Structure formats: structure tokens, C-alpha cells
Amino acid sequence: MHGEGSYYFADDSIYTGDWVEGIMEGYGTMRWPGGEYYFGDWMAGVRTGQGIYRWSDGKRYDGKWIGDEMAGKGVLTWPTDDRYEGQFLNGMRHGRGTYHFPGGEKYIGDWVNGKRTGSGVMFFSDGSIYMGDWVDDEASGKGEWFNNRRTGKGAITRTSGGKYIGDWINDNITGQGIEISPGGHKYEGQWIDGKKHGRGTFHFPNGNKYVGDWVNGVRTGQGIFTWRNGDQYEIKYSKNASRDMIANNFHI
């Protein structure tokens, strides 16, 4: 067979397209009895080149093929509105790619054998962002996660534009960390369960600074307030966050 024609296989699949010396070669369409179909390039009887494959459940791939496998750049979509754009190898997501989740979340990063592995960024639907390493579809390493919960060191950008960089335990900000607000305020110090707790330094945008203790996110106990000109005041905060100057300003 040479030129263009159709062939009916024993399994009831049908090929219609180009032939070279009895081999599918060029452009053609294959339809399988289960409802799947492919239309695109063929070489030496297998899908090689650019082509589109549609599964019977509505899943669809549009991209490169090598040796009857998805390989190279392509787009894979699901009827659930999941979408992957990126590199493939041996029919799996492999290389660099972007995965859009139906809930609005998005992952941009490395893939190995169909799983997020390597370096990547996860954008969550609440606006927060995780940047770090991944192993077998779970966050791990820098910006460490354990059992899919943030544990270790990591960074997150909030919907407000603020950013936290520091320690996590069991998906909570706990340990030593830095928080920077969109307005330019910065806190460096200790945290427990997402609240400033322990010793910390609070930097104001105008250059002033407070160093002291915090309890459940509130300044409590004694601390030192330093004006940007170098003048300092010793301050004592009560439980209701009121404050008393317990010493006149002094210089160091």
C-alpha cells in the first residue's frame, strides 16, 4: 500500500491516512473501538511528530510524540479542568511544566516520571505561595514539608503582599522567622503557632525599632524602643498592651 488509504485492523481499530510501502507514514487518523482516537504524524508505523490523542473519558493530549509515546512539549487536559503544559517523556510528565488545578491552584516546576520532583513553586487558591523542593509529589527539602505539612524552613507570600521567611512545625509558623508587611514593617524573632511569641525585634518604616518580649502576638513585658536618631527608651508593656516609660531616654 502506498499513498493515502484506510485499513481496518483485527481489533476493529481503523487507520485512515498516508502510507509508504505498506507502513503508516506521514499524516493519519487512528480510531479505536473504545472511543479513543489520534490524528497527527506517523513514522515507521508509530505515532511520531505532532499529534492529538483523545481518550474515551474526555482527556486530551496535544503535543509531540516519539515512538508511540508522548515525548517533548505538549498540553494535557482533563474534563475536570485540570491542565498540564510542559515537557513529557515516555508518556509521562517529565521535565519542566505547569499544572493548573481546577480550584485555581497552580504548580510551576520540575517533574520526574509524572510526579512533582525537583524545584517548584505552588500557588494556592488563598493567594499564598510555597517555593521549595519536591519529592514524589510532596514538598520536601528547602521549604521543608513532612507528610505534606510545612515543617522546617520555608517562605510564604501572603495575599496581602506580606512575606514570612523562617521556621515551620506541622504547618504552623513556629520557631525563628522574619515577617515583612506590605507597608514596610518588619519583625525578626520568635514565633509560636503563627503568632509573635518570645524575643523579637520590630522595625518601623521610619527607622524606629523596638526590641523586647511578645506573648501571643502582643508586646508584653520590658523592651527597648530606639528612635532613628539613636535615642532609646526602656518601656514596660502590661498584659492589656498599655505601656509605661520606666526610664528616661538614654544613649548608648
Secondary structure by P-SEA (a helix, b strand, c coil): cccccccccccccccbbbbcccccccccccccccccccbbbbcccccccccccccccccccbbbbccccccccccccccccbbbbbbbccccccccbbbbccccbbbbbbbccccccccbbbbcccccccbbbbccccccccccccccccccccccccccccccbbbbcccccccccccccccccccbbbbccccccccbbbbccccccccccccccccccbbbbbccccbbbbbbbccccccccccccccc
